[in-house]
C-alpha cells in the first residue's frame, strides 16, 4: 500500500529517511532537520511529494519525488530523489511498485517522465533499475559548493 504522509503519520517515515541517509553515509543525520525539510511534502505539493509503502500496516519503504524542468525536452519532469526499502524486504517488488507509483503521480501532475540517479557503487539498485527497463543516462553529474 502506498500513501502520502499526513500530519498524523509523518513521524513513521523519519526512521526510514535516517536509514536511507546512513546507507549514503550522510555525515550529520538530524531527525529535526529531516522533520522540517520533509514535512514540506506532506499531502503532496507543487514542489513534490513523498510516499510511504506499508506492509501489514508497518512503514517499510518510501520514495520522494521533486518536480523540475528540462530545457532539452522543454517539459516538466519528476525527479525520484529518494527511494528506500528496508534491507530485509528488498527483492520483493516494493521498489518497482514505488517507482511505478511515482511515475504515475508525476504524470498526473504534468511531468513527462520520471528520472533519477544513484551511486555508482549501488549495483543492487542499478540491477533493479535495469530489470525495469529504465534507460541509463550518458550525462555526468556534477556538484558545486565552494
ZIBEL-V140342 format. One record per pair of residues at least 4 apart in sequence whose ideal C-beta (glycine too) atoms are under 6 Angstrom apart, sorted by sequence separation. I is the first residue (numbers start at 1). J is the second residue. If there is no record, write none. Layout:
i:I j:J
i:I j:J
//
This chain:
i:5 j:9
i:34 j:38
i:35 j:39
i:41 j:45
i:85 j:89
i:93 j:97
i:118 j:122
i:5 j:10
i:21 j:26
i:44 j:49
i:54 j:59
i:55 j:60
i:70 j:75
i:85 j:90
i:106 j:111
i:129 j:134
i:41 j:48
i:52 j:59
i:53 j:60
i:69 j:76
i:70 j:77
i:118 j:125
i:5 j:13
i:21 j:29
i:41 j:49
i:53 j:61
i:106 j:114
i:41 j:50
i:68 j:77
i:85 j:94
i:52 j:62
i:85 j:95
i:18 j:29
i:67 j:78
i:68 j:79
i:103 j:114
i:51 j:63
i:83 j:95
i:102 j:114
i:65 j:78
i:66 j:79
i:50 j:64
i:65 j:80
i:66 j:81
i:49 j:65
i:14 j:31
i:17 j:34
i:48 j:65
i:64 j:81
i:48 j:66
i:64 j:82
i:48 j:67
i:14 j:34
i:63 j:83
i:62 j:84
i:80 j:102
i:61 j:84
i:61 j:85
i:117 j:141
i:60 j:86
i:78 j:106
i:60 j:89
i:10 j:42
i:61 j:94
i:78 j:111
i:95 j:128
i:76 j:110
i:77 j:111
i:80 j:114
i:63 j:98
i:76 j:111
i:77 j:113
i:78 j:114
i:79 j:115
i:80 j:116
i:5 j:42
i:65 j:102
i:75 j:112
i:77 j:115
i:4 j:43
i:13 j:52
i:63 j:102
i:4 j:44
i:53 j:94
i:5 j:50
i:53 j:98
i:16 j:62
i:5 j:52
i:12 j:59
i:2 j:51
i:3 j:52
i:13 j:62
i:2 j:53
i:1 j:54
i:20 j:84
i:16 j:84
i:2 j:101
//
